[in-house]
Amino acid sequence: MTDINEFNEKAIRRYTEEQQLKPFQGELLKVQAHLEAHQKKMIILFEGRDASGKGGTIRRVTRYMNEKHYRVVALGKPTLEQRTQWFYQKYVQQFPRGGEIVLFDRSWYNRAMVERVFGFCTEKEYTDFNKGVKGFEKDLVRQGIILIKLYFSVTKDEQEARFERRKNDPLRQWKLSEIDVQAQEHWDDFTEMKYKMLQNSHASITPWTIIRSNDKHLARLNTIKVILNSVDYENRSTELDFSVDEDIVVSGAHELEIMDKHLKKMGKFIF
């Protein structure tokens, strides 16, 4: 009887959460219509640690969207040909046309995080990326692209718990990669790379937004609000509350301040 009650409680909670998302998902359709009408282009970067909730959030963002006007891009390892090309070339080839949204499930910031931690790039390649990424992104914005950079931040304990669920659930095991298995071991390395990434690429014209994602539902809801607040679109609802939860949504600049305080007080980063 207890198992049935627990199942019912979970089902009710999931239903309630999905219903809470729906009106904001409806607003995303208005954003799509606005972009199409004005032939605007939007790029959304979903970055963060493994198991931080990027994929689930992307699915909620796009659930009711017009599939003719958005694409989700998740690029694999570079081919031999791509390795000889300009670093950004494979990403630029995926950029949106007028009226389209492209959501990158990991992006060129692979170079600042995964590639750097696991030695998949050289020191020069990493340095060159840090020197050039601000200019690259500023040019995108100057050309009229709406660029939203999201970093999903999960705690070490929560990441470990999610990995355990993936290991034990046959329907989730496909999500567990070799890189994932090593993520906990390299936790501090990823934290240091996150700090350097924010230092090198956060700017007023191309800011980072941090999403605290231990609570998946709140992360998804607030992510949608961040996207909606990035566009001045027509027929915006006057009944919905578009304000974000400040415990969930943190600016890149404030995250750097928080990390600096942790480093000075405890001698290490926390997030």
Summary of the structure (lengths in Angstrom):
residues: 271
radius of gyration: 19.1
end to end distance: 39.8
largest distance: 61.3
contacts: 779
relative contact order: 0.16
helix: 55%
strand: 13%
